Amino acid sequence: MKRCMFLFLVLIPLYQIIQSEKCYAITPIYAYVATDNGDAEVGNIIVLEISDNIDLFDPNPFANIVARVPVGHNPRGIAVSPDGKYVYVANYGDDTISVINTVLNTVISNIPVGDGPFGVAINSTGTFVYVTNSNDDSLSIIETGSGLEIQKLDLASESLGLSERPIGVDISSNDVLIYVANNRSNNIAIISKEYDSSGEIEHVFRNMLENSEGGDQAYNSPWGIGVSANAQYVFVSNASGHDITIIGSSLEETTVSVGNIPMGISVNPQGGSTIYVANYLDGTVSIVNPVMKVVSGLVSVGAGPVDLSFTPNGQYLYVLNSLDQTISCIDASDSSVLTSGPLGETLSGFGKFIGGLTPETPTDLVATSISIHEIELSWVDASDSADGFVIERKKGSGGQYSMIALVGSAITTYLDENLSSQRTYYYRINSMNNAGMFDAGITDSDGNKSNEANATTERDYGSCFIATAAYGSYDMPMVRLLRDFRDRFLLTNSFGKAFVDFYYKTSPKIASFIAQYDFLRGLIRYTLLPFVAFSWASINFGLLNSFAFLFLSLSLIAWAGVSFFNRCEPERWMLIRNLKTKK
């Protein structure tokens, strides 16, 4: 008996959960860390499976190594693509970018670039990779689709302000501006992605931020650079100045003192603007508040921290300590820290070196207007690793998308309510998991994105004129029932819409006439009773089941109406005389 009770209380609910929910494994998150002995002809990228939960942090780094991928000589900059499928590694010693397939953990191509590639950054759609070439003072621009360098900007030319030794590079959240930290010339180059007369993308120099003569030195051997998620701030670490520079939206510059030889710099990817700076000589990470422009915290890590990167959820920061060859994990919520044992190799990862495979973008998004205030969405889950779906909406084609809902992985429909009537709304939807979210922009044969759709809410026809005149108020329950029937059954098909349009063109004069006579108002109330009943039945029991009810009601109300008409003989003849007089 007890065993049977166990089956009933445990196994049956478990079966129901399995039937009603998709069960997904947690997507692994990886750190791609460069190791190099200096004289070796070939460097390596160690692939470490890490945790986005500090409670699961493993102090034994060797237990987390899942692959070792040979790349070029002296790897420096590293960047993981937004979808987590590729890693781009700048090989300083042989002037190439190695492209790693993260599923196979194999280099699939080596792209020639300029002399001494160092920093790497990828735009949010994963279409362009930007590489600083520190020895020939240039910026290589790689198109990921073709795997080729499509443009190389000579940053050292006089027209570009004489940049020397570009190191750090980062991109604004809208993918329009590229910022380059020039270590030797002590300035910041700003590059703009634009379109030429033929509609082709080109990258052009826009501005140069430099130290003013005789003034404060905003840039002193700038090294790392980062842009806040809202693109309001740009942050630069100054290796020789022992400070960072905060660049505001109007290009105003403020310096904040941090530790000795600040190098790597990282900004929370989940919208926060708090800055984390690796202080190489101090073995610390400074936490800087960009609004107050002060150091708000200091965390001790391993010896010689050089590079640092956030997990996709923005909760944990991993720090590479080059001198003691360890890795530290900082919890961003409370600044607690754990540090691993030594790996036995010099570590580096200049850039955003952490990522995981994001889920595939949903397909077949359909938006359907179902009333004057509601649009229903439906889509197909194309992924087997989504934890949920982010639904975004904008008003009109020129609006800006904003998130309106986050729903679970087992949900593929959504009702958007409280909308304005006769307005077009655009929607897009993306999958997400603990590795993040990536809009793959799946395009069909007609060039339309299958995760974008739009619909226009129905026209607001307002009050039901004749019913309002008969019952005396727009808010009477019977009038509301008739409106609901109109919205659910008439406005959802072309014939019903045509009838409603005709009714609203002709009914105002009839309603005005009815409102003058109590006798007519009472008669219309009786006449409308079967329609009110039919509307109530249709809404609650369905349209077909209500037709039979309507027939019986009409018969009953016709008999009652005749009886009522006979009792009101004097007023009836007065109405007829008035009608004849008006003619």
DOSE-365031 format. One record per residue (C-alpha): residue number from 0; residue in one letter; x, y, z. Coordinates in steps of 0.25 Angstrom, whole numbers. Example, Ala and Ser with C-alpha at 12.3 -4.5 7.8 and 13.67 -1.06 7.14 Angstrom:
# residues 2
PT  tikol  nupa     c1     c2     c3
PT      0     a     49    -18     31
PT      1     s     55     -4     29
# end
This chain:
# residues 583
PT  tikol  nupa     c1     c2     c3
PT      0     m      0      0      0
PT      1     k     11     10      3
PT      2     r     18      7    -10
PT      3     c      5     10    -17
PT      4     m      4     23    -10
PT      5     f     18     26    -13
PT      6     l     15     24    -28
PT      7     f      3     33    -27
PT      8     l     10     44    -20
PT      9     v     23     44    -27
PT     10     l     24     38    -40
PT     11     i     10     42    -45
PT     12     p     13     57    -43
PT     13     l     27     55    -49
PT     14     y     20     49    -61
PT     15     q     11     61    -62
PT     16     i     23     71    -61
PT     17     i     30     63    -73
PT     18     q     18     64    -81
PT     19     s     15     79    -79
PT     20     e     30     84    -79
PT     21     k     42     83    -88
PT     22     c     54     79    -79
PT     23     y     67     85    -84
PT     24     a     81     83    -78
PT     25     i     88     95    -74
PT     26     t     96    101    -85
PT     27     p    111    100    -82
PT     28     i    119    113    -81
PT     29     y    134    113    -86
PT     30     a    146    122    -84
PT     31     y    156    122    -95
PT     32     v    169    125    -89
PT     33     a    182    127    -97
PT     34     t    195    121    -92
PT     35     d    209    124    -98
PT     36     n    223    121    -94
PT     37     g    228    133   -103
PT     38     d    238    125   -111
PT     39     a    228    114   -116
PT     40     e    224    114   -130
PT     41     v    210    111   -127
PT     42     g    201    116   -116
PT     43     n    189    109   -110
PT     44     i    175    113   -105
PT     45     i    171    105    -93
PT     46     v    156    103    -93
PT     47     l    151    103    -78
PT     48     e    137     99    -75
PT     49     i    133    109    -64
PT     50     s    121    112    -56
PT     51     d    112    124    -55
PT     52     n    110    120    -41
PT     53     i    121    123    -31
PT     54     d    116    112    -22
PT     55     l    120    102    -33
PT     56     f    134    108    -35
PT     57     d    144     97    -35
PT     58     p    158    101    -30
PT     59     n    165     90    -38
PT     60     p    166     97    -51
PT     61     f    171     84    -58
PT     62     a    157     78    -55
PT     63     n    151     88    -64
PT     64     i    160     87    -76
PT     65     v    151     81    -88
PT     66     a    161     84    -99
PT     67     r    174     90   -103
PT     68     v    174     96   -117
PT     69     p    187    100   -124
PT     70     v    186    114   -131
PT     71     g    197    123   -136
PT     72     h    209    129   -129
PT     73     n    208    138   -117
PT     74     p    192    139   -116
PT     75     r    187    151   -110
PT     76     g    173    157   -112
PT     77     i    161    147   -111
PT     78     a    147    149   -114
PT     79     v    135    140   -114
PT     80     s    124    142   -125
PT     81     p    110    146   -119
PT     82     d    104    132   -123
PT     83     g    116    125   -116
PT     84     k    119    117   -129
PT     85     y    133    123   -132
PT     86     v    145    129   -125
PT     87     y    154    139   -131
PT     88     v    169    139   -126
PT     89     a    179    150   -130
PT     90     n    192    143   -132
PT     91     y    202    154   -130
PT     92     g    214    146   -135
PT     93     d    210    142   -148
PT     94     d    200    153   -152
PT     95     t    187    144   -153
PT     96     i    174    143   -147
PT     97     s    171    128   -143
PT     98     v    156    125   -144
PT     99     i    152    113   -135
PT    100     n    139    105   -137
PT    101     t    134    104   -122
PT    102     v    126     91   -125
PT    103     l    138     84   -131
PT    104     n    149     92   -123
PT    105     t    157     92   -136
PT    106     v    163    104   -144
PT    107     i    155    105   -157
PT    108     s    163    116   -163
PT    109     n    174    126   -161
PT    110     i    172    140   -167
PT    111     p    184    149   -170
PT    112     v    183    163   -164
PT    113     g    193    174   -161
PT    114     d    206    174   -153
PT    115     g    205    170   -139
PT    116     p    190    168   -137
PT    117     f    186    170   -122
PT    118     g    172    174   -119
PT    119     v    159    167   -124
PT    120     a    145    171   -123
PT    121     i    132    166   -130
PT    122     n    119    174   -133
PT    123     s    106    170   -127
PT    124     t    101    163   -139
PT    125     g    114    155   -141
PT    126     t    116    160   -155
PT    127     f    129    168   -153
PT    128     v    142    166   -146
PT    129     y    151    178   -142
PT    130     v    166    175   -140
PT    131     t    176    185   -135
PT    132     n    190    183   -142
PT    133     s    199    189   -132
PT    134     n    212    189   -141
PT    135     d    207    195   -153
PT    136     d    197    205   -146
PT    137     s    185    200   -154
PT    138     l    171    194   -151
PT    139     s    167    182   -159
PT    140     i    152    179   -162
PT    141     i    148    165   -165
PT    142     e    134    161   -170
PT    143     t    131    148   -164
PT    144     g    122    143   -175
PT    145     s    133    142   -185
PT    146     g    144    141   -174
PT    147     l    153    151   -181
PT    148     e    159    165   -177
PT    149     i    150    174   -185
PT    150     q    157    187   -181
PT    151     k    169    192   -173
PT    152     l    169    206   -168
PT    153     d    183    213   -167
PT    154     l    181    220   -153
PT    155     a    195    226   -154
PT    156     s    192    235   -166
PT    157     e    192    250   -163
PT    158     s    177    250   -167
PT    159     l    174    241   -155
PT    160     g    182    248   -145
PT    161     l    194    240   -144
PT    162     s    190    228   -136
PT    163     e    202    219   -131
PT    164     r    202    205   -125
PT    165     p    187    202   -125
PT    166     i    184    192   -114
PT    167     g    169    192   -108
PT    168     v    157    192   -117
PT    169     d    142    192   -114
PT    170     i    129    195   -121
PT    171     s    116    203   -117
PT    172     s    104    195   -114
PT    173     n     97    200   -127
PT    174     d    109    195   -135
PT    175     v    112    209   -141
PT    176     l    124    214   -134
PT    177     i    137    206   -132
PT    178     y    147    212   -121
PT    179     v    162    209   -122
PT    180     a    172    211   -110
PT    181     n    186    216   -116
PT    182     n    196    212   -106
PT    183     r    208    220   -111
PT    184     s    201    233   -116
PT    185     n    193    234   -104
PT    186     n    179    236   -111
PT    187     i    166    230   -115
PT    188     a    162    228   -129
PT    189     i    147    227   -132
PT    190     i    143    220   -145
PT    191     s    129    220   -151
PT    192     k    122    210   -159
PT    193     e    114    217   -170
PT    194     y    108    214   -183
PT    195     d    113    220   -197
PT    196     s    105    225   -208
PT    197     s    103    211   -213
PT    198     g     98    206   -200
PT    199     e    110    198   -197
PT    200     i    116    198   -183
PT    201     e    129    206   -181
PT    202     h    137    209   -168
PT    203     v    142    224   -167
PT    204     f    150    232   -157
PT    205     r    141    241   -149
PT    206     n    149    247   -137
PT    207     m    161    247   -129
PT    208     l    161    249   -114
PT    209     e    175    254   -109
PT    210     n    181    261    -97
PT    211     s    180    276    -97
PT    212     e    194    283    -97
PT    213     g    197    288    -83
PT    214     g    185    282    -77
PT    215     d    182    269    -70
PT    216     q    186    256    -77
PT    217     a    174    248    -79
PT    218     y    181    237    -87
PT    219     n    194    231    -82
PT    220     s    198    219    -89
PT    221     p    184    215    -91
PT    222     w    182    200    -91
PT    223     g    168    193    -89
PT    224     i    155    200    -94
PT    225     g    141    197    -92
PT    226     v    127    203    -95
PT    227     s    115    202    -86
PT    228     a    103    194    -90
PT    229     n     95    207    -92
PT    230     a    106    214   -100
PT    231     q    106    225    -90
PT    232     y    120    223    -85
PT    233     v    134    219    -91
PT    234     f    144    214    -81
PT    235     v    159    214    -83
PT    236     s    170    208    -74
PT    237     n    183    216    -74
PT    238     a    195    206    -71
PT    239     s    205    217    -68
PT    240     g    195    227    -61
PT    241     h    190    217    -51
PT    242     d    176    222    -54
PT    243     i    164    221    -63
PT    244     t    158    231    -72
PT    245     i    142    232    -73
PT    246     i    137    238    -86
PT    247     g    123    243    -85
PT    248     s    113    244    -96
PT    249     s    117    258   -100
PT    250     l    132    253   -100
PT    251     e    135    260    -87
PT    252     e    147    253    -80
PT    253     t    148    250    -65
PT    254     t    160    242    -59
PT    255     v    158    233    -46
PT    256     s    171    227    -39
PT    257     v    171    212    -38
PT    258     g    183    203    -35
PT    259     n    197    201    -41
PT    260     i    197    198    -56
PT    261     p    183    196    -59
PT    262     m    181    187    -71
PT    263     g    169    179    -74
PT    264     i    155    186    -73
PT    265     s    141    180    -73
PT    266     v    127    185    -72
PT    267     n    115    177    -68
PT    268     p    108    172    -81
PT    269     q     94    172    -74
PT    270     g     92    187    -75
PT    271     g    100    191    -63
PT    272     s    111    202    -64
PT    273     t    120    198    -52
PT    274     i    134    196    -57
PT    275     y    144    186    -53
PT    276     v    159    188    -55
PT    277     a    170    178    -53
PT    278     n    182    185    -46
PT    279     y    194    177    -50
PT    280     l    204    181    -39
PT    281     d    195    181    -27
PT    282     g    188    167    -30
PT    283     t    174    174    -29
PT    284     v    162    178    -37
PT    285     s    156    192    -35
PT    286     i    141    194    -36
PT    287     v    138    208    -41
PT    288     n    124    215    -41
PT    289     p    124    223    -54
PT    290     v    113    232    -49
PT    291     m    119    236    -36
PT    292     k    133    235    -42
PT    293     v    139    228    -30
PT    294     v    145    215    -27
PT    295     s    134    207    -19
PT    296     g    141    195    -16
PT    297     l    154    187    -17
PT    298     v    155    172    -18
PT    299     s    168    164    -16
PT    300     v    171    153    -26
PT    301     g    183    146    -31
PT    302     a    197    151    -34
PT    303     g    198    159    -47
PT    304     p    183    161    -52
PT    305     v    184    165    -66
PT    306     d    170    161    -73
PT    307     l    156    159    -68
PT    308     s    143    156    -74
PT    309     f    128    154    -70
PT    310     t    119    142    -71
PT    311     p    108    145    -81
PT    312     n     98    147    -69
PT    313     g    106    158    -63
PT    314     q    107    151    -49
PT    315     y    121    146    -49
PT    316     l    135    152    -54
PT    317     y    146    143    -57
PT    318     v    160    149    -55
PT    319     l    173    143    -61
PT    320     n    185    145    -52
PT    321     s    198    144    -61
PT    322     l    208    143    -50
PT    323     d    203    132    -41
PT    324     q    196    126    -53
PT    325     t    182    125    -46
PT    326     i    168    129    -49
PT    327     s    159    137    -39
PT    328     c    144    137    -39
PT    329     i    137    150    -34
PT    330     d    122    150    -30
PT    331     a    117    163    -35
PT    332     s    106    164    -25
PT    333     d    115    164    -13
PT    334     s    129    164    -18
PT    335     s    133    151    -11
PT    336     v    144    144    -18
PT    337     l    150    130    -20
PT    338     t    163    127    -27
PT    339     s    167    114    -33
PT    340     g    180    106    -32
PT    341     p    192    109    -42
PT    342     l    190    104    -56
PT    343     g    205    104    -58
PT    344     e    205    113    -71
PT    345     t    205    128    -73
PT    346     l    190    132    -76
PT    347     s    184    143    -84
PT    348     g    171    147    -91
PT    349     f    171    161    -95
PT    350     g    156    163    -98
PT    351     k    143    156    -96
PT    352     f    148    142    -95
PT    353     i    135    136    -88
PT    354     g    123    130    -96
PT    355     g    114    118    -98
PT    356     l    105    114   -109
PT    357     t     92    122   -110
PT    358     p     79    115   -114
PT    359     e     74    116   -128
PT    360     t     65    128   -132
PT    361     p     50    124   -132
PT    362     t     43    123   -145
PT    363     d     30    125   -152
PT    364     l     26    137   -143
PT    365     v     11    141   -146
PT    366     a      4    153   -140
PT    367     t    -11    153   -141
PT    368     s    -20    165   -137
PT    369     i    -32    159   -130
PT    370     s    -39    172   -124
PT    371     i    -37    187   -123
PT    372     h    -28    185   -112
PT    373     e    -21    171   -114
PT    374     i    -11    164   -123
PT    375     e     -8    149   -121
PT    376     l      6    144   -124
PT    377     s     10    130   -128
PT    378     w     24    124   -131
PT    379     v     31    111   -133
PT    380     d     43    108   -124
PT    381     a     54    104   -133
PT    382     s     64    101   -121
PT    383     d     66     89   -112
PT    384     s     73     98   -101
PT    385     a     64    110    -99
PT    386     d     61    114    -85
PT    387     g     51    124    -89
PT    388     f     47    134    -99
PT    389     v     49    150    -99
PT    390     i     37    157   -106
PT    391     e     40    171   -111
PT    392     r     30    181   -117
PT    393     k     31    195   -124
PT    394     k     20    204   -129
PT    395     g     21    206   -144
PT    396     s     32    203   -154
PT    397     g     41    214   -149
PT    398     g     40    211   -134
PT    399     q     50    205   -124
PT    400     y     48    191   -119
PT    401     s     46    189   -104
PT    402     m     44    176    -96
PT    403     i     29    174    -92
PT    404     a     30    160    -87
PT    405     l     39    148    -83
PT    406     v     32    135    -84
PT    407     g     36    121    -81
PT    408     s     42    110    -91
PT    409     a     29    102    -91
PT    410     i     21    114    -96
PT    411     t     19    118   -111
PT    412     t      8    127   -111
PT    413     y      6    141   -104
PT    414     l     -6    151   -103
PT    415     d     -2    165   -104
PT    416     e    -13    174    -97
PT    417     n    -17    188    -94
PT    418     l    -12    193   -108
PT    419     s    -18    205   -115
PT    420     s    -28    203   -126
PT    421     q    -24    204   -141
PT    422     r     -9    204   -138
PT    423     t      1    195   -145
PT    424     y     11    188   -135
PT    425     y     23    181   -139
PT    426     y     29    169   -131
PT    427     r     41    161   -130
PT    428     i     45    149   -121
PT    429     n     58    142   -117
PT    430     s     61    130   -109
PT    431     m     70    131    -97
PT    432     n     78    122    -88
PT    433     n     89    124    -78
PT    434     a     99    127    -89
PT    435     g     91    139    -93
PT    436     m     82    143   -105
PT    437     f     86    145   -120
PT    438     d     77    150   -131
PT    439     a     81    141   -143
PT    440     g     71    148   -152
PT    441     i     67    136   -159
PT    442     t     62    141   -173
PT    443     d     52    134   -182
PT    444     s     52    133   -197
PT    445     d     45    147   -198
PT    446     g     56    153   -189
PT    447     n     47    154   -177
PT    448     k     52    151   -163
PT    449     s     44    139   -158
PT    450     n     45    144   -144
PT    451     e     39    158   -147
PT    452     a     24    160   -150
PT    453     n     14    172   -149
PT    454     a     -1    174   -148
PT    455     t    -11    185   -147
PT    456     t    -21    186   -136
PT    457     e    -36    187   -140
PT    458     r    -44    200   -142
PT    459     d    -51    205   -129
PT    460     y    -65    206   -133
PT    461     g    -69    212   -120
PT    462     s    -83    211   -115
PT    463     c    -95    202   -120
PT    464     f   -104    214   -124
PT    465     i   -117    208   -124
PT    466     a   -115    199   -112
PT    467     t   -109    211   -104
PT    468     a   -122    219   -108
PT    469     a   -131    208   -104
PT    470     y   -124    205    -90
PT    471     g   -120    219    -87
PT    472     s   -105    217    -84
PT    473     y    -93    212    -91
PT    474     d    -89    204    -79
PT    475     m   -102    196    -77
PT    476     p    -98    181    -76
PT    477     m   -107    178    -89
PT    478     v   -100    188    -97
PT    479     r    -86    182    -93
PT    480     l    -91    169    -97
PT    481     l    -94    174   -111
PT    482     r    -81    180   -112
PT    483     d    -73    168   -108
PT    484     f    -81    160   -118
PT    485     r    -78    170   -129
PT    486     d    -63    170   -125
PT    487     r    -62    154   -124
PT    488     f    -71    150   -136
PT    489     l    -73    161   -146
PT    490     l    -60    168   -146
PT    491     t    -52    155   -148
PT    492     n    -58    153   -163
PT    493     s    -60    161   -175
PT    494     f    -75    160   -176
PT    495     g    -76    164   -161
PT    496     k    -67    176   -163
PT    497     a    -76    180   -175
PT    498     f    -89    179   -167
PT    499     v    -83    187   -155
PT    500     d    -78    198   -165
PT    501     f    -92    199   -171
PT    502     y    -98    199   -157
PT    503     y    -89    210   -152
PT    504     k    -92    219   -164
PT    505     t   -108    218   -163
PT    506     s   -111    215   -148
PT    507     p   -108    229   -142
PT    508     k   -120    236   -148
PT    509     i   -129    224   -144
PT    510     a   -124    224   -130
PT    511     s   -126    239   -129
PT    512     f   -141    237   -133
PT    513     i   -143    226   -123
PT    514     a   -137    234   -112
PT    515     q   -149    244   -113
PT    516     y   -160    234   -109
PT    517     d   -160    225    -97
PT    518     f   -170    216   -104
PT    519     l   -160    213   -115
PT    520     r   -149    211   -105
PT    521     g   -157    201    -98
PT    522     l   -160    194   -111
PT    523     i   -146    193   -116
PT    524     r   -142    188   -102
PT    525     y   -152    176   -104
PT    526     t   -147    174   -118
PT    527     l   -132    174   -114
PT    528     l   -134    164   -103
PT    529     p   -133    152   -112
PT    530     f   -120    158   -118
PT    531     v   -115    161   -104
PT    532     a   -118    146   -100
PT    533     f   -112    141   -113
PT    534     s    -99    149   -111
PT    535     w    -98    144    -97
PT    536     a   -100    130   -101
PT    537     s    -90    131   -113
PT    538     i    -79    137   -104
PT    539     n    -81    126    -93
PT    540     f    -86    114   -101
PT    541     g    -81    116   -116
PT    542     l    -88    122   -128
PT    543     l    -95    110   -134
PT    544     n   -101    105   -120
PT    545     s   -107    119   -119
PT    546     f   -115    119   -132
PT    547     a   -126    109   -127
PT    548     f   -127    118   -114
PT    549     l   -129    131   -123
PT    550     f   -141    124   -131
PT    551     l   -148    121   -118
PT    552     s   -145    134   -112
PT    553     l   -150    142   -124
PT    554     s   -163    134   -124
PT    555     l   -166    137   -109
PT    556     i   -162    152   -110
PT    557     a   -171    154   -123
PT    558     w   -183    150   -114
PT    559     a   -179    159   -103
PT    560     g   -176    170   -112
PT    561     v   -190    169   -118
PT    562     s   -196    169   -105
PT    563     f   -189    181   -100
PT    564     f   -192    189   -113
PT    565     n   -207    186   -111
PT    566     r   -206    192    -97
PT    567     c   -200    205   -102
PT    568     e   -211    209   -112
PT    569     p   -212    224   -109
PT    570     e   -197    226   -110
PT    571     r   -196    218   -123
PT    572     w   -206    226   -130
PT    573     m   -199    239   -125
PT    574     l   -187    234   -131
PT    575     i   -194    231   -145
PT    576     r   -200    245   -145
PT    577     n   -186    251   -142
PT    578     l   -180    243   -153
PT    579     k   -191    247   -163
PT    580     t   -189    262   -159
PT    581     k   -174    261   -162
PT    582     k   -176    255   -175
# end
